[in-house]
Amino acid sequence: MPKERYTAGKNRGDLQLGKRNRHHSPGVEWDVIVIGTGLGGSSAGESIWNIQKIIKEDNLGYPRGGAVAIPQTILDGAKSHGAEIRVGAEVKKIEYSKGRVAGVVLKNGERITSRAVISTTSIGDTVFNLTGSEFFPRPYVERIREIKGSWSAVQAKIALKKPLIKSGSIVGGIPLKFDGAINDNLAHDFISNLEEGIASDMVPIYAPIPTNYDPDLAPEGCQIITAGAAAPTLDIKLRDDSSAWIDGLMRALYSLIPGLKENIIFCDTWSVKKISSWIGKMSGSAVTTGQSVKQVRGSRPEHHTPVKGLYIAGDCGGYARGVGTELACQSGMDCGDMVARDLYGDSK
Ligand SMILES: Cc1cc2nc3c(=O)[nH]c(=O)nc-3n(C[C@H](O)[C@H](O)[C@H](O)COP(=O)(O)OP(=O)(O)OC[C@H]3O[C@@H](n4cnc5c(N)ncnc54)[C@H](O)[C@@H]3O)c2cc1C
């Protein structure tokens, strides 16, 4: 496949070859073939790199204790080095004084001074809402204005009276059968609908079953499903009611999992608006600097900002790679090293 098609993000009908058949099934060359990558403006090269990494390293997993175990581990490490953790402390303003960052002001009015501030909200929120664009050079502000986030998702967290699914995760969707040929036009129609705020009849879903990795997450004999389906970010004007995306996700789950309705103990659903208010980022993007063609590797915003002492980290910036959480964690560690070097020199 010509390299130009990857780099241009025009990758209709592409194939990725995953991992050569390790189980030596007769006449089978590969373990996994992934059809189509880099849809909807995402970088095909980065998608391939990410999926190849997952398959080559066999590192798709679920953290014991739930997703919160990831930040908790990092916070425990920070605490052991003397960090003080403040939760529920919303930053209203990043303060600037005498050509550099001076600290932050919290929603309750408290002012905390510091030599460095690392912001992990979206870069747009950091520049426009928390600091103020007047403190940044105009070309930087223009560049940040152009940054695109990924799509968002609606979610359902479902508790079941008994296990219905044996696998670690369901990746599928509705319709269960297609009348005509399955081709990449279906995916492209789905994406244009998403970008125009129209809910599609085709609903691809992704549903990990956390209790199949970590049974301690539910009472014995019960099962938890966490399911998600792509949905428009808050900056997209919706032509369908926002509930249509949650309805689509639930329709897909009921079609894919026989016995689901009768076995639900509770089902919490999350709209994009709810997720956005929860993560505190303006558009509700799943990855706030999306891994699109001009926003990967060295083309991502760097940790240093033009405001001395102000850094960005997490999924909004830094040259890290990987999927969502992996990208954000690596970015945080890279940024931490950089701040330590800047503040204390190479000896620390
Ligand atoms: C619906 C959805 C599904 C996803 N699914 C997956 C998945 O399956 N796998 C995967 O790897 N990734 C997934 N992601 C992506 C992943 O969650 C993010 O990329 C990752 O959490 C980003 O980490 P972060 O530290 O950059 O930002 P966050 O985890 O969002 O952390 C930023 C923190 O900053 C806080 N904050 C924001 N503004 C302020 C403020 N003004 N003052 C104080 N605190 C503030 C927020 O409350 C938040 O705690 C998903 C994301 C979403 C939204």
The ligand as a MOL file (V3000), in Angstrom:
LIG
                    3D

  0  0  0     0  0            999 V3000
M  V30 BEGIN CTAB
M  V30 COUNTS 53 58 0 0 0
M  V30 BEGIN ATOM
M  V30 1 C -15.9050 8.1050 27.3910 0
M  V30 2 C -14.4370 7.8490 27.3030 0
M  V30 3 C -13.9760 6.5490 27.0640 0
M  V30 4 C -12.6050 6.2960 27.0040 0
M  V30 5 N -12.1620 5.0030 26.8200 0
M  V30 6 C -10.8500 4.7210 26.8880 0
M  V30 7 C -10.3600 3.3740 26.8330 0
M  V30 8 O -11.1300 2.4170 26.7260 0
M  V30 9 N -9.0250 3.1590 26.8940 0
M  V30 10 C -8.1320 4.1820 27.0430 0
M  V30 11 O -6.9220 3.9380 27.1420 0
M  V30 12 N -8.5590 5.4680 27.0920 0
M  V30 13 C -9.8840 5.7680 27.0340 0
M  V30 14 N -10.3280 7.0600 27.1050 0
M  V30 15 C -9.3240 8.1250 27.0980 0
M  V30 16 C -8.6610 8.3190 28.4560 0
M  V30 17 O -9.6340 8.2930 29.4890 0
M  V30 18 C -7.9820 9.6880 28.4580 0
M  V30 19 O -7.1600 9.8180 27.3160 0
M  V30 20 C -7.1230 9.8310 29.7080 0
M  V30 21 O -7.9100 9.7080 30.8810 0
M  V30 22 C -6.4840 11.2060 29.6870 0
M  V30 23 O -5.7570 11.3780 30.8740 0
M  V30 24 P -5.3770 12.8340 31.3260 0
M  V30 25 O -4.6240 12.6880 32.5990 0
M  V30 26 O -4.7570 13.5590 30.1770 0
M  V30 27 O -6.7690 13.5540 31.5640 0
M  V30 28 P -7.9210 13.1400 32.5690 0
M  V30 29 O -7.8760 11.7010 32.9230 0
M  V30 30 O -9.1800 13.6870 31.9970 0
M  V30 31 O -7.5020 13.9470 33.8620 0
M  V30 32 C -7.5520 15.3530 33.8830 0
M  V30 33 C -7.9950 15.7340 35.2860 0
M  V30 34 O -7.9590 17.1400 35.3960 0
M  V30 35 C -9.0760 17.5410 36.1650 0
M  V30 36 N -9.3680 18.9320 35.8310 0
M  V30 37 C -9.8120 19.4440 34.6480 0
M  V30 38 N -9.9600 20.7790 34.7560 0
M  V30 39 C -9.5680 21.1040 36.0170 0
M  V30 40 C -9.5000 22.3350 36.7470 0
M  V30 41 N -9.8180 23.4960 36.1970 0
M  V30 42 N -9.0800 22.3120 38.0440 0
M  V30 43 C -8.7250 21.1360 38.6390 0
M  V30 44 N -8.7750 19.9480 38.0040 0
M  V30 45 C -9.1890 19.9290 36.7120 0
M  V30 46 C -10.1970 16.6030 35.7510 0
M  V30 47 O -11.1870 16.5520 36.7540 0
M  V30 48 C -9.4410 15.2900 35.5860 0
M  V30 49 O -9.4130 14.5830 36.8070 0
M  V30 50 C -11.6850 7.3580 27.1660 0
M  V30 51 C -12.1460 8.6540 27.4270 0
M  V30 52 C -13.5110 8.9080 27.5070 0
M  V30 53 C -13.9850 10.3040 27.8080 0
M  V30 END ATOM
M  V30 BEGIN BOND
M  V30 1 1 1 2
M  V30 2 1 2 3
M  V30 3 2 2 52
M  V30 4 2 3 4
M  V30 5 1 4 5
M  V30 6 1 4 50
M  V30 7 2 5 6
M  V30 8 1 6 7
M  V30 9 1 6 13
M  V30 10 2 7 8
M  V30 11 1 7 9
M  V30 12 1 9 10
M  V30 13 2 10 11
M  V30 14 1 10 12
M  V30 15 2 12 13
M  V30 16 1 13 14
M  V30 17 1 14 15
M  V30 18 1 14 50
M  V30 19 1 15 16
M  V30 20 1 16 17
M  V30 21 1 16 18
M  V30 22 1 18 19
M  V30 23 1 18 20
M  V30 24 1 20 21
M  V30 25 1 20 22
M  V30 26 1 22 23
M  V30 27 1 23 24
M  V30 28 2 24 25
M  V30 29 1 24 26
M  V30 30 1 24 27
M  V30 31 1 27 28
M  V30 32 2 28 29
M  V30 33 1 28 30
M  V30 34 1 28 31
M  V30 35 1 31 32
M  V30 36 1 32 33
M  V30 37 1 33 34
M  V30 38 1 33 48
M  V30 39 1 34 35
M  V30 40 1 35 36
M  V30 41 1 35 46
M  V30 42 1 36 37
M  V30 43 1 36 45
M  V30 44 2 37 38
M  V30 45 1 38 39
M  V30 46 1 39 40
M  V30 47 2 39 45
M  V30 48 1 40 41
M  V30 49 2 40 42
M  V30 50 1 42 43
M  V30 51 2 43 44
M  V30 52 1 44 45
M  V30 53 1 46 47
M  V30 54 1 46 48
M  V30 55 1 48 49
M  V30 56 2 50 51
M  V30 57 1 51 52
M  V30 58 1 52 53
M  V30 END BOND
M  V30 END CTAB
M  END
